[in-house]
Amino acid sequence: MSSQTQQSTAPAATGQGSHHYVLTLELPGRMSSTWSGTITPAAGASRHDVFMALRNQIGDQHPGLSTGNVVFFSLEPNGL
């Protein structure tokens, strides 16, 4: 199985967002990819809304991963 790590910059293109995310998708036996970055959710957005937006964006950019299994997802405030 190959492993591939990528960083998605599209959601964070406007600068450092209010939240940091990590999302790993896997196609069992074929590949695993991880994206990380920052995002500022729209007012009133839920964790699920952000998850679906990121997953859909990845699926649009990498159609083969649109049905990938979610191995890991984290969304945390980006402040220390």
N, C-alpha and C positions, 0 to 999 in steps of 0.2 A: 504494500500500500504506500502510495506517495503522500507526502504532506506538503502543503503549500500555505504560506502565510502572506497575507496582503493587508494593506492598510487602506481603508476607504477614506478619501478626502472630500468627497462631494458634500456630505452633510455639514462638514466643518469648514467649508470654503470661506465663510465670512469671518473666521477667527475662532478663538477658543470659546466653545459653547458652555452652557450652564451644566451639562451632564457629560460624563465619559461613558462610552459603551465598549463592550467586547462581545462579539458574536462569532461563534464557530459553527460551521455547517459541515456535514460529512456525507459523502456518497460511499456507503460501506464497501470496502474492498477496492475502492478506486481512488478517492482523494478526500482530503480534509483541508478546509480553508478557514482562516481567522481574519476578521476585520475588526479594527479598533479606531476610535476617533472621538471627537466631541460633537455634540449636537445641542441645540436649544429648541426644545419642543414648543409647539404652538400653545398659546394660553388654553388651559383646560384639557390638554392632552393627557392621556393616561400612559402608564408604562406599556400596556398592550398596544396602544396606538403607535408609540415609538418603535416597539419591536416589529410590528407589522410594516411600518414605513421602511425600516432598515432592511427587513427580509425581502420586501417587494423591490426595493432598489437593487439589492444584490441579485435577485432573480432577473431583473431587467438587464443588468450588465453581464450576468453569467447565467444564461438560460438553463444550462445543465444543472446548476445548483438550486434551481427554483423548487425542486422537490427534495432537497437534501434534508437529512435529519439534523435537528438542532442538538448540538452536543453541549454548548455552553452559551449563556446569555447573561450579561451583567449590565446594569444601568445605574450609575451612582452620581450624586451631585459632584461637580467638578471642583469644588473648593476644598481647601485644606484647613 
